Amino acid sequence: MTVDALDARILGLFAAEPRVGVLEASRRLGVARGTVQARLDRLQREGVVRGWGPDIDTSAIGYPVTAFATLQIEQGSGHTTVAEALARIPEVLEVHTITGAEDLWCRIVARSNADLQRVIDQVVIVRGIQRASTVIALAEQIPHRVLPLVDAATKPQPHLPG
């Protein structure tokens, strides 16, 4: 799916002010209410917009420690089975299959460093996990963001030689 400049403006406004409302968004953007609603419906239907829920700060709800773990799984265990088990651990926020020496990458949060040990202990007892390596994030330099990517998607792609 392609995103055009109007889509990017709509997404930017709703990302900055999720409670703005379609009528107010149409007024601010200078387009018809029906246009904004149709664009939002299409963006959601096509999977560009995955949800309208609040962006929750894990530190503010008592989980100030963020860690990243790479996991090596036993051959034949299957990524899906391991990921399903990890999904049952509330502190495991993301799991991605990766390339390289390890098989999975996880973003984990905890209430403290000692609590992180408890979470890691839960992770490593998951059947199929052979080894885990964890690093603790000291500070967030760039928070999760996608709007610069949305803006870039509206511009023509540079032609690469080759």
C-alpha positions in Angstrom: 0.0 0.0 0.0 1.2 3.5 -0.7 0.7 6.4 1.7 0.4 9.9 0.2 1.0 13.3 1.7 -2.6 13.6 3.0 -2.4 10.2 4.6 0.8 11.3 6.3 -0.8 14.6 7.6 -3.8 12.6 8.9 -1.5 10.1 10.6 0.7 12.8 12.1 -2.3 14.7 13.5 -3.8 11.6 15.1 -0.4 10.4 16.4 0.1 13.8 18.1 -3.5 14.1 19.3 -5.3 10.8 19.3 -8.4 12.2 20.8 -8.8 15.0 18.2 -11.9 13.6 16.4 -12.6 13.4 12.7 -14.6 16.7 12.5 -11.8 18.7 14.2 -9.2 16.9 12.1 -11.0 17.8 8.9 -11.1 21.4 10.0 -7.4 21.5 10.9 -6.3 19.7 7.7 -8.7 21.7 5.4 -10.4 18.7 3.9 -13.9 17.2 4.1 -14.9 15.2 7.1 -15.8 12.3 4.8 -12.3 12.3 3.3 -10.7 12.1 6.7 -13.0 9.3 7.7 -12.6 7.4 4.5 -8.8 7.7 4.7 -8.7 6.5 8.3 -11.0 3.6 7.5 -8.7 2.6 4.5 -5.5 3.0 6.6 -7.0 0.7 9.3 -8.4 -1.8 6.9 -5.1 -2.1 5.1 -3.2 -2.6 8.3 -1.3 0.7 8.3 -3.1 1.8 11.5 -3.0 -1.2 13.9 -4.8 0.4 16.8 -6.1 3.5 18.5 -5.2 2.7 22.0 -3.1 4.8 24.3 0.7 4.8 24.1 1.6 3.5 27.6 4.9 4.5 29.3 6.0 1.3 31.0 8.1 3.3 33.5 5.0 5.2 34.6 3.2 2.0 35.5 6.0 0.6 37.6 8.3 -1.0 35.1 11.3 1.3 34.7 13.9 -1.3 33.7 14.1 -2.2 30.0 16.2 -5.1 28.7 16.8 -6.8 25.4 17.4 -10.5 25.2 18.6 -12.7 22.4 17.5 -16.3 22.6 18.9 -19.4 21.0 16.3 -22.1 20.6 16.8 -25.8 20.2 16.7 -27.0 16.6 13.3 -28.4 15.9 11.6 -26.5 18.7 10.0 -24.0 16.3 9.9 -20.3 16.7 6.1 -20.2 16.9 5.9 -22.6 19.9 8.5 -20.7 21.8 7.0 -17.3 21.0 3.5 -18.5 22.1 5.1 -19.5 25.5 6.9 -16.1 25.8 3.6 -14.3 25.1 2.3 -15.7 28.4 4.9 -13.7 30.3 3.5 -10.2 30.7 6.9 -8.5 30.9 7.9 -9.8 27.4 6.7 -6.9 25.2 8.0 -7.9 21.8 9.6 -11.0 20.2 11.1 -11.1 16.8 12.8 -13.9 14.8 16.2 -12.6 13.8 19.2 -13.6 11.7 22.6 -14.4 13.1 23.9 -16.7 15.9 20.7 -16.3 18.0 17.1 -17.0 16.9 14.9 -14.6 18.7 15.1 -11.0 20.0 12.9 -9.9 22.9 12.2 -6.6 24.6 11.5 -7.1 28.3 10.6 -4.8 31.1 10.9 -5.2 34.9 10.2 -3.4 38.1 13.9 -3.5 39.1 17.1 -5.3 38.3 16.2 -8.0 40.8 12.8 -8.3 39.2 14.5 -8.6 35.8 16.3 -11.7 37.1 12.8 -13.2 37.9 11.6 -12.4 34.4 14.7 -13.8 32.8 14.3 -17.0 34.9 10.8 -17.3 33.5 12.1 -16.8 30.0 14.9 -19.4 30.2 12.6 -22.1 31.5 10.4 -22.0 28.4 10.7 -25.3 26.7 12.9 -25.0 23.6 15.1 -22.2 24.8 18.7 -23.3 24.9 20.5 -20.0 25.8 19.7 -16.4 26.6 21.9 -13.3 26.5 20.5 -10.1 28.1 21.5 -6.5 28.1 19.9 -3.7 30.2 19.0 -0.4 28.5 20.6 2.5 30.4 18.7 5.3 28.6 16.3 5.7 25.7 18.0 7.8 23.0 15.2 7.6 20.4 11.8 6.5 21.5 9.8 4.1 19.2 8.7 6.2 16.2 7.2 5.7 12.8 6.2 9.2 11.7 9.5 10.0 10.0 9.1 6.7 8.1 5.6 7.7 7.1 6.9 11.0 5.7 9.7 9.2 3.9 7.2 6.8 2.4 5.4 9.7 0.7 8.5 10.7 -1.2 9.8 9.1 -4.4 12.4 6.4 -3.8 15.9 7.3 -4.9 17.1 5.3 -7.9 20.0 3.0 -6.9 22.7 2.3 -9.5 23.1 -1.3 -10.4 
